[in-house]
Amino acid sequence: MKKSEKKALIMMATYNGEETIREQLDSIQSQDFQNWELYISDDNSSDKTREIIAEYQQRDSRIKKILINKKFHGAYANYFNVLEYIKNNISNDYFDYYFYC
């Protein structure tokens, strides 16, 4: 199978990352491997993190979903939020690789 035929799912957790989120998204987009989808859980940021992500989402259809984590907070709960969404809404057969970011 060619590298381009494989597909990766990236799960990202964010919280008040306004200062670094552009650099992180640019880094993902500039990788050699381009066949990926990105799902993001935001831990109810009070800065412009979600607005910046939404800008990128408008320009890149691989950025699929921004979930707002409102129930429980912290890194564990934020990553669990995106993982739970993937488990309940995305077919496991669709992706070859899974990454946390």
N, C-alpha and C positions, 0 to 999 in steps of 0.2 A: 504494500500500500504506500502511495506517495505521501510525503509530509503534508501536502496541501489537502489530501483527502481526509485526514484525521481532523477531529474537532475538539476544542478545549472549552471548558466552562470555567470562568473565573468568578469567584465570590469575594466581594470586597466589603469591608466594614469601615464606616467613616464616622467621625465626630469632630466637629469644629476644625476641619482640615483646610480651610480656605487658603492658607499660606502655601500648602504643598500639594493640593489635589490636582492642579493643572500639570505639575511635573510628573506626578504618578500616572495620570491618564495618558499624557504624552509618551511616557516610557512604555506603557502597555501597547499603545498604537504603533510605536516605532520598532517593535520586535520583528524579527524575521518571520516568525510564525504568525500568520494573520487570520487563521480560521478559528475564531473564538467568539464567545458571547460573554458579556459582563453583566452580572447581577449585583446590585449594591444595596446594603442595608445601612441606613443612616440613623445614628443614635440620637435623633431629635436635635441636630445641631442648631445653635443660635446664631451662627455666622452665615456666610454666603456659600457654604459647601454645597448644599442642594441646588442652588441656582447655577453654580459653575458646572456641576454634573449635568444639569438639564441642558445647558449650552452645548456641551459635548454630545449629549444624547441626540440633540437636533441634527448634528453634523455626522454622526456615526451610528448607523442602525444596529451595530453589534452591541451597543450599550442598551440593554433591553429593559431593565426595570430598576426603579429606585423605590425601595421599601422604607417606610418610616417605622423605626423601632420605638414604640411608645409605652409598651407594657413594662418591660424590665430593662435595666440599663447596665452598661459596662461592656467590656470587650467580649466576654463569653456570651452574654445575651444577644449582642449585636451580630456576632457570627452565627449563633444558633438561629436567629431570625432569618437570615438569608439561606442557611442550610435547610431549615424547615420549609421555606418557600420552594426551594429546588426539589426537595423530596416529594412534596405534595403536588407540584405543578409541572415538572419537567421530566420527560422520559429519560431513564437511565441509559437506554440504548442509543441515545442520540449523540452522546459525547464519549470521547476516548480518554480524555484527560480532565482532571479536576484540580483547580488551584485556589488557594486562599491568597488574598492580597491585602 
